[in-house]
Amino acid sequence: MSVPVRVLIVDDSADDSLLLAEELVDNNFDPIWLRVDTPEAMRTALHEQQWDVIIADYRMPHFSGPEALQVLKETGLDIPLILVSGTTPDETGVEMMRAGAQDFIIKHNLT
């Protein structure tokens, strides 16, 4: 039986977001998800719906994972935020977790 989960995906790539959602399905989750790619869209999504988890791409051209973490902090909401990245040094993951991210995952480790 699939576990329902509400996921806010912060990513500039619709394709990558779909892959993340499919990975959740492959791991027995039933995701209800929304993709946002700007601080304004993230704030709106956080205001309009309850989320179980936020998954944010670390690097995007106009909005980054660390910025998404800051937006979340500004709201005062207690939602786990997981950062994902194609390639980033291990120290960056540690720094982001110290800053409040729940986890930091390299994308190729998702499958």
N, C-alpha and C positions, 0 to 999 in steps of 0.2 A: 504494500500500500504506500502510495506517495504521501509525503509530508508537505502540506501547503506552506508556502513561504512568500512573503511580500518583499521584493527586492528592488531597490532603487539603484540603477546602474548609471554611473557617471562616466561617460565615454563618448568620444567624438566619432566613433566608428559604429555604424548600425550593424555591420557584419560581425565585429568583435562582440558586441552586446548579445547578438543572437547566439553566437558560439558559447558565451557564458551561460545563457539561459539553457541551452541544450546540454551543457555539462551538468547543470543542476538537475535536469530531468534524468540524465544518465545515472545520477547518484541518488535516485529515489525521492527527489523533491518535485513538487508541483508549483513552479514559480508563477506568481503574478508579478510582472515586472514592468518598469518604465525606464526608458533611457532619457537622460538629460545631458546637456553639454555646455551649460552656462551657469554661472552662479545664480542668476535670477530664476532660471528654470528649476534649479535645485531647491532654492528657497520656497518657490511655489509648491513643488511636489511635497516637500517636508510639511508645509502648512496644510495641504489639502488631504493628505492620506497618512495613515500609520504605516510604518515600514519596519520589517523585522531585521533587515540588514541593508547596508549600503556597500556596493562594490564599485570602487573608483579606479580608473586607469591612472597610473602615476604621472605619465607624460602625455599631455595633449597640447596642441598649438595655442589654444586660447584660454584654457582652464585646466589646472593641474590637480592631481590627487591631494597634495598638501593644501591647496586652496579649498578643495572640497571639505577637507578635515576642518579647516578654519570656519567655513560656512556652518558646518554641523555644530561646532563649539559655540558659535554665536547664537544659535537657536536655543541652546540649553537642553536639547533633546538627548536622551540616552539611547543611542542606536549604534550597534557595532558597525565600524567602517573598516572594510578590508581593502587594502591597496593591492593592485596587480600591476606588473611591469614586464615589458619584454626583456630588457636587460638593465639591471641596476646593481651597483655594488652592495654587498651584504651590509655594509655600514649604514647605507641609506635606509634599509629596512629596519634596522635597530633604532635609528634616529626617529623614524616615523612612528614606530611602536611606542617609543618614549614620549612622543608628542601626543599620543592618544589613539593611534590606529590600533585596531584589534589584531590585525595580522598584515603581513606583507608577503605576497606570493609572486613568484616568477611565472609568467604565463605558460611556459612549456611544462611546468610542474602540475598544471591543472588536469592534464589527461592521464 
